[in-house]
């Protein structure tokens, strides 16, 4: 589990985070949502330790991240997997070399051990046998799977995903969501996903944090979204008249026609 206590962060006169206190649970997808400028990316970077808060702190379990030495923070980061928005694969490396890269950087495993782990990770994401291909030789959805395999290669306790469905078609996005959810559940990982994808919210949102103007505006799960009376959530999720009608219809079906839409 990761939790934050009263995180405050400013850049000059721009007060970005205004007292964020929340929890992100192991074994379930934790989603951070909100409009542009809400503070999502700054919070994500604080959780990883790329930014230092002006006050407040981040706990990995019972460990205060910002009380650690650089060596101890490096040890924490060894337990973190990252899935980047643009995949961040190296074009000049094969799929196997890309997945192997964190092991080359941070472990002393033998070549045989590394190859075995690469193959295990490719099997996790249903991509066996593409070791020698280059990123340009596979589709965008396959590149995303390679990125997930690389994020999992060091067997992380924590997985951070920044807009994992960016640039993907809806069907592929659902497959990526299901894959991340399966890996999270089966490995009991604390997975934190920064997303704008409402399909992800309604599909895998077991713990959803809605941010607005540097505050936590709403927190709940996908089952609570339709019936929430939170105006900020309604304005964000059901921004279009079409989605508002869908919500009204869903509520009518659930309550036998007793919905106010």
SEKOL-647188 format. One record per atom (N, C-alpha, C): atom name; x, y, z. Coordinates in steps of 0.02 Angstrom, whole numbers, plus 50000, padded with zeros to 5 digits. Atoms other than C-alpha are relative to their C-alpha. Example, Ala and Ser with C-alpha at 12.3 -4.5 7.8 and 13.67 -1.06 7.14 Angstrom:
REM SEKOL-647188
('N', (50045, 49941, 50000))
('CA', (50615, 49775, 50390))
('C', (50045, 50060, 50000))
('N', (49958, 49941, 49997))
('CA', (50684, 49947, 50357))
('C', (49961, 50055, 50037))
***
This chain:
REM SEKOL-647188
('N', (50042, 49940, 50000))
('CA', (50000, 50000, 50000))
('C', (50044, 50063, 50000))
('N', (49969, 49934, 49998))
('CA', (50052, 50180, 49968))
('C', (49949, 50049, 50028))
('N', (50046, 49949, 49975))
('CA', (49976, 50323, 50066))
('C', (50036, 50067, 50003))
('N', (49973, 49933, 49996))
('CA', (49999, 50510, 50069))
('C', (49968, 50036, 50060))
('N', (50025, 49960, 49944))
('CA', (49980, 50631, 50214))
('C', (50010, 50074, 49986))
('N', (50000, 49927, 50007))
('CA', (49935, 50813, 50181))
('C', (50054, 50026, 49954))
('N', (49949, 49979, 50049))
('CA', (50043, 50833, 50026))
('C', (49985, 50069, 49974))
('N', (50005, 49932, 50027))
('CA', (50072, 51015, 49980))
('C', (50059, 50009, 49951))
('N', (49946, 49988, 50049))
('CA', (50170, 51066, 49824))
('C', (49983, 50061, 49959))
('N', (50006, 49939, 50040))
('CA', (50195, 51234, 49741))
('C', (50060, 50007, 49954))
('N', (49946, 49979, 50045))
('CA', (50298, 51295, 49594))
('C', (49994, 50075, 49992))
('N', (50007, 49927, 49999))
('CA', (50327, 51480, 49623))
('C', (49933, 50018, 50032))
('N', (50066, 49979, 49974))
('CA', (50154, 51558, 49645))
('C', (49945, 49950, 49985))
('N', (50050, 50049, 50020))
('CA', (50066, 51406, 49574))
('C', (49995, 49944, 50053))
('N', (50011, 50049, 49948))
('CA', (49997, 51303, 49719))
('C', (49964, 49940, 49969))
('N', (50027, 50055, 50040))
('CA', (49972, 51135, 49631))
('C', (49963, 49949, 50042))
('N', (50032, 50050, 49956))
('CA', (49934, 51012, 49772))
('C', (49986, 50033, 50067))
('N', (50023, 49962, 49942))
('CA', (49835, 51075, 49920))
('C', (49975, 49954, 50056))
('N', (50018, 50043, 49944))
('CA', (49838, 50944, 50057))
('C', (49971, 49934, 49980))
('N', (50025, 50065, 50024))
('CA', (49820, 50774, 49973))
('C', (50014, 49946, 50052))
('N', (49996, 50056, 49954))
('CA', (49784, 50636, 50098))
('C', (49958, 49944, 49971))
('N', (50037, 50055, 50032))
('CA', (49736, 50469, 50021))
('C', (50040, 49936, 50007))
('N', (49968, 50066, 49998))
('CA', (49778, 50284, 50006))
('C', (49992, 49965, 49933))
('N', (50001, 50041, 50060))
('CA', (49819, 50170, 49860))
('C', (50014, 49928, 50022))
('N', (50000, 50067, 49971))
('CA', (49787, 49985, 49893))
('C', (50036, 49949, 49956))
('N', (49968, 50055, 50036))
('CA', (49882, 49828, 49845))
('C', (49946, 49953, 49973))
('N', (50045, 50050, 50028))
('CA', (49798, 49700, 49733))
('C', (49942, 50026, 49961))
('N', (50054, 49972, 50039))
('CA', (49682, 49820, 49644))
('C', (50025, 50061, 49962))
('N', (49981, 49940, 50038))
('CA', (49696, 49956, 49510))
('C', (49975, 50063, 50036))
('N', (50016, 49936, 49970))
('CA', (49701, 50130, 49588))
('C', (50005, 50053, 49945))
('N', (50001, 49952, 50055))
('CA', (49651, 50265, 49462))
('C', (50000, 50071, 50026))
('N', (50001, 49929, 49988))
('CA', (49692, 50450, 49470))
('C', (49970, 50034, 49939))
('N', (50033, 49967, 50057))
('CA', (49574, 50553, 49361))
('C', (49990, 50074, 50017))
('N', (50011, 49928, 49991))
('CA', (49537, 50737, 49335))
('C', (50018, 50037, 49937))
('N', (49986, 49958, 50058))
('CA', (49545, 50877, 49208))
('C', (50073, 50020, 49998))
('N', (49932, 49974, 50006))
('CA', (49708, 50946, 49142))
('C', (50011, 50057, 50049))
('N', (49985, 49948, 49951))
('CA', (49791, 51053, 49274))
('C', (49975, 49985, 50070))
('N', (50026, 50018, 49934))
('CA', (49709, 50961, 49419))
('C', (50054, 49981, 50049))
('N', (49944, 50020, 49956))
('CA', (49878, 50904, 49486))
('C', (50017, 49927, 49997))
('N', (49990, 50072, 50004))
('CA', (49875, 50721, 49432))
('C', (50073, 49981, 49988))
('N', (49932, 50019, 50018))
('CA', (50047, 50715, 49352))
('C', (50049, 50019, 50055))
('N', (49956, 49980, 49944))
('CA', (50130, 50812, 49494))
('C', (49993, 49950, 50057))
('N', (50009, 50049, 49947))
('CA', (50053, 50691, 49619))
('C', (50035, 49935, 49983))
('N', (49968, 50062, 50021))
('CA', (50114, 50541, 49518))
('C', (50076, 50005, 50009))
('N', (49927, 49991, 49994))
('CA', (50292, 50612, 49514))
('C', (50021, 50004, 50073))
('N', (49986, 49999, 49927))
('CA', (50285, 50644, 49702))
('C', (49998, 49929, 50028))
('N', (50006, 50069, 49975))
('CA', (50230, 50465, 49732))
('C', (50062, 49959, 49983))
('N', (49940, 50036, 50022))
('CA', (50382, 50403, 49636))
('C', (50063, 50029, 50033))
('N', (49942, 49968, 49971))
('CA', (50498, 50526, 49723))
('C', (50039, 50045, 49953))
('N', (49967, 49955, 50047))
('CA', (50541, 50630, 49570))
('C', (49994, 50073, 50022))
('N', (50009, 49935, 49968))
('CA', (50472, 50784, 49660))
('C', (50000, 49991, 50075))
('N', (50003, 49999, 49927))
('CA', (50490, 50827, 49844))
('C', (49944, 50047, 50022))
('N', (50054, 49955, 49979))
('CA', (50336, 50898, 49932))
('C', (50025, 50057, 50043))
('N', (49984, 49944, 49956))
('CA', (50341, 51067, 50018))
('C', (49985, 49981, 50072))
('N', (50016, 50028, 49934))
('CA', (50258, 50980, 50166))
('C', (49959, 49938, 49989))
('N', (50033, 50064, 50007))
('CA', (50176, 50814, 50201))
('C', (50049, 49947, 49975))
('N', (49955, 50053, 50022))
('CA', (50246, 50647, 50147))
('C', (49963, 49943, 49967))
('N', (50025, 50060, 50034))
('CA', (50223, 50482, 50054))
('C', (50027, 49940, 50038))
('N', (49979, 50061, 49966))
('CA', (50227, 50314, 50141))
('C', (49993, 49940, 49953))
('N', (50003, 50066, 50032))
('CA', (50271, 50149, 50057))
('C', (49995, 49950, 50057))
('N', (50011, 50038, 49940))
('CA', (50195, 50034, 50185))
('C', (50006, 50046, 50060))
('N', (49988, 49957, 49942))
('CA', (50260, 50108, 50348))
('C', (50062, 50044, 49991))
('N', (49938, 49964, 50012))
('CA', (50414, 50187, 50267))
('C', (49987, 50069, 49970))
('N', (50005, 49931, 50024))
('CA', (50421, 50376, 50247))
('C', (50051, 50010, 49944))
('N', (49956, 49996, 50059))
('CA', (50491, 50397, 50071))
('C', (50051, 50057, 50006))
('N', (49958, 49941, 50001))
('CA', (50563, 50570, 50102))
('C', (50045, 50006, 50062))
('N', (49953, 50003, 49945))
('CA', (50655, 50521, 50260))
('C', (50060, 49955, 49983))
('N', (49949, 50049, 50019))
('CA', (50764, 50397, 50165))
('C', (50061, 50034, 49969))
('N', (49939, 49979, 50033))
('CA', (50942, 50418, 50104))
('C', (49994, 49985, 49925))
('N', (50002, 50016, 50072))
('CA', (50975, 50418, 49915))
('C', (50008, 49925, 49986))
('N', (49990, 50072, 50010))
('CA', (51035, 50237, 49929))
('C', (49936, 49962, 50017))
('N', (50061, 50034, 49980))
('CA', (50876, 50186, 50019))
('C', (49943, 50014, 49951))
('N', (50050, 49984, 50051))
('CA', (50767, 50277, 49892))
('C', (50011, 49958, 49938))
('N', (49984, 50042, 50058))
('CA', (50858, 50183, 49754))
('C', (49974, 49929, 50011))
('N', (50025, 50067, 49984))
('CA', (50813, 50020, 49842))
('C', (49925, 49996, 49992))
('N', (50072, 49997, 50010))
('CA', (50630, 50073, 49844))
('C', (49983, 49998, 49926))
('N', (50015, 49995, 50072))
('CA', (50636, 50115, 49659))
('C', (50013, 49934, 49965))
('N', (49990, 50067, 50028))
('CA', (50702, 49940, 49624))
('C', (49937, 49959, 50003))
('N', (50063, 50037, 49991))
('CA', (50531, 49881, 49681))
('C', (49943, 50032, 49961))
('N', (50050, 49962, 50038))
('CA', (50440, 50000, 49562))
('C', (50006, 49985, 49926))
('N', (50003, 50005, 50073))
('CA', (50387, 49965, 49382))
('C', (49965, 50061, 49972))
('N', (50029, 49940, 50032))
('CA', (50345, 50108, 49263))
('C', (49977, 49983, 49930))
('N', (50026, 50004, 50068))
('CA', (50234, 50104, 49110))
('C', (49987, 50071, 49976))
('N', (50003, 49931, 50022))
('CA', (50257, 50267, 49016))
('C', (49947, 50011, 49946))
('N', (50052, 49983, 50048))
('CA', (50129, 50357, 48909))
('C', (50020, 49983, 49929))
('N', (49978, 50013, 50069))
('CA', (50233, 50344, 48750))
('C', (50040, 49936, 49993))
('N', (49965, 50064, 49998))
('CA', (50301, 50169, 48792))
('C', (50073, 50006, 50018))
('N', (49929, 49987, 49984))
('CA', (50480, 50240, 48799))
('C', (50044, 49940, 49984))
('N', (49957, 50055, 50022))
('CA', (50550, 50089, 48708))
('C', (50059, 50028, 49959))
('N', (49942, 49979, 50039))
('CA', (50723, 50104, 48631))
('C', (49995, 49971, 49930))
('N', (50009, 50023, 50069))
('CA', (50705, 50096, 48442))
('C', (50056, 49957, 49975))
('N', (49942, 50036, 50025))
('CA', (50880, 50028, 48418))
('C', (50010, 49933, 50035))
('N', (49995, 50063, 49964))
('CA', (50851, 49882, 48537))
('C', (49944, 49954, 49980))
('N', (50053, 50049, 50012))
('CA', (50755, 49722, 48506))
('C', (49952, 49999, 50060))
('N', (50048, 50009, 49946))
('CA', (50603, 49678, 48611))
('C', (50034, 49969, 50061))
('N', (49965, 50033, 49944))
('CA', (50712, 49562, 48716))
('C', (50047, 50048, 50035))
('N', (49953, 49952, 49970))
('CA', (50844, 49697, 48743))
('C', (49964, 50054, 50039))
('N', (50039, 49950, 49963))
('CA', (50711, 49823, 48793))
('C', (49976, 49973, 50067))
('N', (50025, 50029, 49938))
('CA', (50635, 49707, 48922))
('C', (50057, 49985, 50048))
('N', (49942, 50018, 49959))
('CA', (50806, 49655, 48984))
('C', (50035, 50060, 50031))
('N', (49963, 49940, 49981))
('CA', (50866, 49834, 49007))
('C', (50001, 50013, 50075))
('N', (49996, 49989, 49927))
('CA', (50814, 49855, 49192))
('C', (50044, 49949, 50035))
('N', (49956, 50050, 49969))
('CA', (50902, 49691, 49234))
('C', (50073, 50015, 49987))
('N', (49931, 49980, 50016))
('CA', (51059, 49751, 49144))
('C', (50023, 50056, 50045))
('N', (49983, 49941, 49961))
('CA', (51053, 49912, 49244))
('C', (50007, 49985, 50075))
('N', (50007, 50005, 49928))
('CA', (51009, 49849, 49417))
('C', (50015, 49931, 50030))
('N', (49988, 50066, 49972))
('CA', (51051, 49663, 49434))
('C', (50066, 49972, 49973))
('N', (49940, 50036, 50022))
('CA', (51198, 49544, 49416))
('C', (49981, 49930, 49976))
('N', (50021, 50065, 50025))
('CA', (51098, 49402, 49342))
('C', (50040, 49980, 49939))
('N', (49964, 50025, 50059))
('CA', (51179, 49292, 49211))
('C', (49957, 50011, 49938))
('N', (50037, 49993, 50063))
('CA', (51130, 49306, 49028))
('C', (49944, 49949, 49995))
('N', (50051, 50053, 50002))
('CA', (51038, 49140, 49043))
('C', (49941, 50018, 50044))
('N', (50054, 49982, 49953))
('CA', (50939, 49201, 49194))
('C', (49959, 50058, 49972))
('N', (50036, 49943, 50029))
('CA', (50896, 49364, 49106))
('C', (49954, 49978, 49944))
('N', (50041, 50023, 50056))
('CA', (50834, 49275, 48951))
('C', (49939, 49961, 50025))
('N', (50057, 50037, 49971))
('CA', (50727, 49159, 49056))
('C', (49947, 50048, 50027))
('N', (50048, 49952, 49973))
('CA', (50649, 49308, 49144))
('C', (49965, 50039, 49945))
('N', (50031, 49966, 50057))
('CA', (50619, 49399, 48979))
('C', (49945, 49956, 49971))
('N', (50050, 50045, 50028))
('CA', (50528, 49246, 48913))
('C', (49939, 49993, 50046))
('N', (50056, 50003, 49952))
('CA', (50424, 49235, 49073))
('C', (49956, 50062, 49993))
('N', (50039, 49938, 50005))
('CA', (50372, 49417, 49054))
('C', (49963, 50005, 49934))
('N', (50035, 50001, 50064))
('CA', (50330, 49396, 48870))
('C', (49940, 49953, 50003))
('N', (50056, 50046, 49992))
('CA', (50222, 49248, 48917))
('C', (49944, 50033, 50041))
('N', (50050, 49964, 49959))
('CA', (50134, 49357, 49049))
('C', (49955, 50042, 49957))
('N', (50038, 49953, 50041))
('CA', (50080, 49478, 48914))
('C', (49979, 49969, 49933))
('N', (50021, 50037, 50060))
('CA', (50042, 49343, 48783))
('C', (50036, 50023, 49937))
('N', (49960, 49976, 50057))
('CA', (50184, 49396, 48669))
('C', (50061, 49955, 49988))
('N', (49944, 50046, 50008))
('CA', (50293, 49241, 48661))
('C', (50027, 50001, 49929))
('N', (49969, 50010, 50065))
('CA', (50418, 49226, 48518))
('C', (50017, 50061, 49960))
('N', (49983, 49939, 50039))
('CA', (50443, 49408, 48470))
('C', (50065, 50032, 50024))
('N', (49938, 49975, 49969))
('CA', (50611, 49426, 48560))
('C', (50043, 50041, 49953))
('N', (49952, 49970, 50045))
('CA', (50709, 49476, 48406))
('C', (49971, 50055, 49956))
('N', (50030, 49945, 50038))
('CA', (50587, 49601, 48333))
('C', (50019, 50067, 50031))
('N', (49988, 49932, 49975))
('CA', (50612, 49788, 48348))
('C', (49932, 50035, 50010))
('N', (50064, 49967, 49986))
('CA', (50478, 49907, 48415))
('C', (49963, 50022, 49937))
('N', (50031, 49976, 50062))
('CA', (50447, 49975, 48239))
('C', (49966, 49944, 49961))
('N', (50027, 50057, 50037))
('CA', (50401, 49800, 48182))
('C', (49938, 49970, 50032))
('N', (50061, 50024, 49967))
('CA', (50254, 49778, 48301))
('C', (49951, 50058, 50007))
('N', (50053, 49950, 49996))
('CA', (50089, 49870, 48325))
('C', (50006, 50041, 50065))
('N', (50000, 49959, 49940))
('CA', (50055, 50006, 48453))
('C', (49977, 49962, 50061))
('N', (50023, 50041, 49944))
('CA', (49958, 49884, 48562))
('C', (50052, 49951, 50023))
('N', (49946, 50047, 49983))
('CA', (50101, 49759, 48554))
('C', (50057, 50037, 50035))
('N', (49948, 49960, 49966))
('CA', (50225, 49897, 48600))
('C', (49980, 50014, 50073))
('N', (50023, 49988, 49932))
('CA', (50117, 49935, 48752))
('C', (50010, 49938, 50043))
('N', (49990, 50063, 49964))
('CA', (50125, 49752, 48802))
('C', (50074, 49990, 50016))
('N', (49928, 50005, 49987))
('CA', (50313, 49754, 48784))
('C', (50019, 50047, 50058))
('N', (49988, 49954, 49945))
('CA', (50314, 49907, 48898))
('C', (49978, 49971, 50067))
('N', (50024, 50032, 49939))
('CA', (50212, 49811, 49026))
('C', (50048, 49945, 50021))
('N', (49952, 50053, 49984))
('CA', (50331, 49663, 49014))
('C', (50063, 50029, 50031))
('N', (49940, 49968, 49971))
('CA', (50478, 49779, 49046))
('C', (49987, 50026, 50070))
('N', (50017, 49974, 49934))
('CA', (50388, 49859, 49193))
('C', (49997, 49943, 50052))
('N', (50008, 50057, 49955))
('CA', (50361, 49685, 49268))
('C', (50064, 49960, 50010))
('N', (49943, 50045, 50003))
('CA', (50535, 49615, 49237))
('C', (50036, 49993, 50067))
('N', (49967, 50004, 49935))
('CA', (50604, 49656, 49411))
('C', (49952, 49979, 50056))
('N', (50051, 50024, 49952))
('CA', (50448, 49584, 49494))
('C', (49982, 50054, 50051))
('N', (50012, 49942, 49956))
('CA', (50390, 49751, 49565))
('C', (49943, 49989, 50049))
('N', (50055, 49997, 49952))
('CA', (50283, 49778, 49718))
('C', (49953, 50058, 49983))
('N', (50038, 49940, 50017))
('CA', (50223, 49943, 49643))
('C', (50005, 50011, 49925))
('N', (50001, 49988, 50072))
('CA', (50171, 49983, 49465))
('C', (49965, 50067, 49986))
('N', (50027, 49934, 50018))
('CA', (50144, 50161, 49399))
('C', (49988, 50002, 49925))
('N', (50018, 49998, 50070))
('CA', (50054, 50185, 49234))
('C', (49975, 50070, 49983))
('N', (50020, 49933, 50021))
('CA', (50043, 50355, 49149))
('C', (49965, 49997, 49933))
('N', (50042, 50003, 50061))
('CA', (49900, 50359, 49023))
('C', (50016, 49937, 49959))
('N', (49981, 50061, 50035))
('CA', (49925, 50176, 48974))
('C', (49963, 49988, 49935))
('N', (50040, 50012, 50060))
('CA', (49789, 50183, 48840))
('C', (50006, 50056, 49949))
('N', (49992, 49944, 50046))
('CA', (49849, 50342, 48755))
('C', (50019, 49975, 49930))
('N', (49985, 50017, 50069))
('CA', (49845, 50322, 48566))
('C', (49975, 49932, 49977))
('N', (50024, 50067, 50017))
('CA', (49760, 50151, 48569))
('C', (49926, 50002, 49981))
('N', (50070, 50004, 50017))
('CA', (49595, 50103, 48490))
('C', (49962, 49970, 50060))
('N', (50038, 50022, 49941))
('CA', (49452, 50060, 48611))
('C', (50007, 49926, 50016))
('N', (49995, 50072, 49987))
('CA', (49465, 49871, 48589))
('C', (50068, 49983, 50031))
('N', (49933, 50013, 49973))
('CA', (49653, 49869, 48620))
('C', (50006, 50029, 50070))
('N', (49998, 49969, 49933))
('CA', (49630, 49987, 48769))
('C', (49969, 49954, 50052))
('N', (50033, 50046, 49953))
('CA', (49511, 49862, 48850))
('C', (50046, 49941, 50016))
('N', (49953, 50056, 49989))
('CA', (49638, 49722, 48825))
('C', (50057, 50020, 50045))
('N', (49945, 49976, 49958))
('CA', (49776, 49827, 48904))
('C', (49976, 50008, 50072))
('N', (50029, 49993, 49933))
('CA', (49663, 49870, 49051))
('C', (49993, 49932, 50035))
('N', (50010, 50067, 49971))
('CA', (49620, 49687, 49078))
('C', (50067, 49968, 50019))
('N', (49934, 50028, 49986))
('CA', (49803, 49638, 49069))
('C', (50030, 50031, 50063))
('N', (49974, 49966, 49941))
('CA', (49856, 49770, 49196))
('C', (49963, 49977, 50062))
('N', (50041, 50021, 49944))
('CA', (49712, 49719, 49309))
('C', (50018, 49928, 50022))
('N', (49982, 50069, 49985))
('CA', (49756, 49533, 49298))
('C', (50067, 49996, 50035))
('N', (49933, 50001, 49970))
('CA', (49940, 49564, 49337))
('C', (49998, 50031, 50070))
('N', (50007, 49969, 49935))
('CA', (49892, 49678, 49481))
('C', (49971, 49952, 50051))
('N', (50034, 50046, 49954))
('CA', (49774, 49551, 49559))
('C', (50043, 49939, 50015))
('N', (49964, 50063, 49991))
('CA', (49881, 49397, 49532))
('C', (50065, 50009, 50037))
('N', (49936, 49988, 49967))
('CA', (50041, 49478, 49598))
('C', (49994, 50045, 50061))
('N', (50013, 49957, 49942))
('CA', (49959, 49585, 49734))
('C', (50041, 50064, 49998))
('N', (49961, 49939, 50011))
('CA', (50041, 49741, 49663))
('C', (49958, 50061, 50018))
('N', (50033, 49935, 49992))
('CA', (49998, 49919, 49714))
('C', (50008, 50037, 49934))
('N', (49998, 49969, 50066))
('CA', (49955, 49987, 49542))
('C', (49963, 50067, 50000))
('N', (50029, 49932, 50003))
('CA', (49923, 50173, 49515))
('C', (50001, 50023, 49928))
('N', (50009, 49984, 50071))
('CA', (49856, 50230, 49347))
('C', (49974, 50071, 49993))
('N', (50022, 49932, 50018))
('CA', (49845, 50410, 49287))
('C', (49965, 49995, 49933))
('N', (50037, 50012, 50062))
('CA', (49709, 50410, 49155))
('C', (49946, 50052, 49987))
('N', (50059, 49961, 50021))
('CA', (49580, 50509, 49056))
('C', (49947, 49954, 49970))
('N', (50042, 50048, 50036))
('CA', (49499, 50350, 48988))
('C', (49941, 49979, 50043))
('N', (50059, 50016, 49961))
('CA', (49321, 50333, 49051))
('C', (49983, 49926, 49996))
('N', (50010, 50073, 50003))
('CA', (49314, 50152, 48991))
('C', (50041, 49967, 50056))
('N', (49959, 50027, 49946))
('CA', (49456, 50118, 49113))
('C', (49967, 50013, 50068))
('N', (50033, 49983, 49937))
('CA', (49363, 50208, 49253))
('C', (49944, 49951, 50015))
('N', (50058, 50043, 49989))
('CA', (49206, 50104, 49228))
('C', (50016, 49926, 49996))
('N', (49981, 50070, 50008))
('CA', (49299, 49944, 49185))
('C', (50041, 49972, 50057))
('N', (49954, 50027, 49950))
('CA', (49438, 49926, 49314))
('C', (50010, 50046, 50060))
('N', (49991, 49951, 49947))
('CA', (49413, 50071, 49434))
('C', (49980, 49975, 50069))
('N', (50015, 50027, 49933))
('CA', (49421, 49979, 49601))
('C', (50011, 50052, 50054))
('N', (49989, 49945, 49953))
('CA', (49487, 50134, 49690))
('C', (50016, 50062, 49957))
('N', (49995, 49942, 50045))
('CA', (49462, 50301, 49601))
('C', (50009, 50063, 50041))
('N', (49987, 49935, 49968))
('CA', (49534, 50468, 49654))
('C', (49989, 50054, 49948))
('N', (50014, 49944, 50045))
('CA', (49458, 50620, 49568))
('C', (50032, 50063, 50029))
('N', (49968, 49939, 49976))
('CA', (49564, 50777, 49581))
('C', (49973, 50061, 49963))
('N', (50019, 49937, 50029))
('CA', (49513, 50956, 49551))
('C', (50035, 50057, 50037))
('N', (49966, 49942, 49971))
('CA', (49617, 51113, 49580))
('C', (50044, 49982, 50059))
('N', (49952, 50019, 49948))
('CA', (49744, 51020, 49686))
('C', (49970, 49967, 50061))
('N', (50034, 50033, 49945))
('CA', (49614, 50941, 49801))
('C', (49974, 49932, 49978))
('N', (50038, 50061, 50013))
('CA', (49535, 50769, 49815))
('C', (49926, 50019, 49999))
('N', (50070, 49979, 50007))
('CA', (49361, 50806, 49747))
('C', (49951, 49944, 50013))
('N', (50044, 50058, 49989))
('CA', (49290, 50630, 49760))
('C', (50044, 49938, 50001))
('N', (49966, 50064, 49999))
('CA', (49346, 50454, 49801))
('C', (49949, 49945, 50007))
('N', (50046, 50056, 49997))
('CA', (49257, 50290, 49772))
('C', (50021, 49947, 49951))
('N', (49984, 50051, 50050))
('CA', (49247, 50142, 49654))
('C', (49950, 50003, 49943))
('N', (50041, 49997, 50061))
('CA', (49167, 50107, 49486))
('C', (49927, 49988, 50014))
('N', (50070, 50014, 49985))
('CA', (49008, 50040, 49566))
('C', (49964, 50060, 50029))
('N', (50030, 49941, 49969))
('CA', (48980, 50208, 49652))
('C', (49994, 50060, 49953))
('N', (49997, 49943, 50046))
('CA', (49007, 50319, 49500))
('C', (49930, 50021, 49978))
('N', (50065, 49983, 50029))
('CA', (48831, 50309, 49426))
('C', (49953, 50032, 50051))
('N', (50048, 49975, 49950))
('CA', (48742, 50346, 49590))
('C', (50028, 50056, 50043))
('N', (49971, 49947, 49960))
('CA', (48858, 50478, 49659))
('C', (49963, 50066, 49987))
('N', (50030, 49933, 50006))
('CA', (48783, 50650, 49693))
('C', (50053, 50054, 49999))
('N', (49945, 49952, 50000))
('CA', (48954, 50732, 49684))
('C', (49999, 50038, 49933))
('N', (50007, 49961, 50061))
('CA', (48937, 50875, 49559))
('C', (50064, 50001, 49959))
('N', (49936, 49999, 50036))
('CA', (49122, 50880, 49515))
('C', (50009, 49935, 49961))
('N', (49996, 50065, 50035))
('CA', (49119, 50694, 49472))
('C', (49952, 49998, 49941))
('N', (50050, 50002, 50054))
('CA', (48960, 50712, 49370))
('C', (50022, 50044, 49942))
('N', (49978, 49955, 50054))
('CA', (49031, 50860, 49273))
('C', (50058, 49971, 49961))
('N', (49941, 50029, 50033))
('CA', (49191, 50765, 49236))
('C', (49983, 49938, 49960))
('N', (50015, 50064, 50032))
('CA', (49124, 50592, 49195))
('C', (49948, 50007, 49945))
('N', (50056, 49995, 50046))
('CA', (48963, 50643, 49109))
('C', (49998, 50069, 49967))
('N', (49993, 49933, 50029))
('CA', (49024, 50796, 49016))
('C', (49954, 50011, 49940))
('N', (50041, 49991, 50061))
('CA', (48924, 50762, 48858))
('C', (49927, 49982, 50014))
('N', (50071, 50017, 49992))
('CA', (48733, 50757, 48843))
('C', (49987, 49925, 49988))
('N', (50009, 50071, 50016))
('CA', (48749, 50582, 48768))
('C', (50015, 49956, 50061))
('N', (49982, 50038, 49941))
('CA', (48838, 50515, 48923))
('C', (49950, 50012, 50057))
('N', (50050, 49986, 49949))
('CA', (48713, 50601, 49036))
('C', (49936, 49959, 49989))
('N', (50059, 50041, 50016))
('CA', (48572, 50511, 48946))
('C', (50013, 49927, 50017))
('N', (49983, 50069, 49983))
('CA', (48663, 50345, 48964))
('C', (49995, 49989, 50075))
('N', (50003, 50005, 49927))
('CA', (48679, 50377, 49151))
('C', (49928, 49998, 50023))
('N', (50071, 49999, 49980))
('CA', (48495, 50419, 49167))
('C', (49966, 49935, 49984))
('N', (50030, 50063, 50019))
('CA', (48445, 50262, 49072))
('C', (50023, 49944, 50047))
('N', (49973, 50052, 49955))
('CA', (48560, 50154, 49181))
('C', (49967, 50004, 50068))
('N', (50031, 49992, 49934))
('CA', (48486, 50227, 49340))
('C', (49927, 49978, 49998))
('N', (50069, 50022, 50006))
('CA', (48309, 50197, 49277))
('C', (49994, 49924, 50002))
('N', (50002, 50072, 50001))
('CA', (48347, 50016, 49241))
('C', (50016, 49971, 50069))
('N', (49980, 50025, 49935))
('CA', (48431, 49993, 49410))
('C', (49945, 50009, 50052))
('N', (50049, 49984, 49948))
('CA', (48291, 50073, 49510))
('C', (49928, 49994, 49974))
('N', (50069, 50012, 50024))
('CA', (48142, 50019, 49408))
('C', (49965, 50062, 49977))
('N', (50030, 49939, 50027))
('CA', (48115, 50188, 49328))
('C', (50002, 50058, 50047))
('N', (49998, 49945, 49952))
('CA', (48144, 50292, 49484))
('C', (50068, 50032, 49997))
('N', (49936, 49964, 50007))
('CA', (48286, 50403, 49427))
('C', (49985, 50071, 49978))
('N', (50014, 49930, 50017))
('CA', (48297, 50588, 49412))
('C', (50045, 50025, 49944))
('N', (49958, 49981, 50057))
('CA', (48433, 50589, 49275))
('C', (50038, 50062, 50011))
***
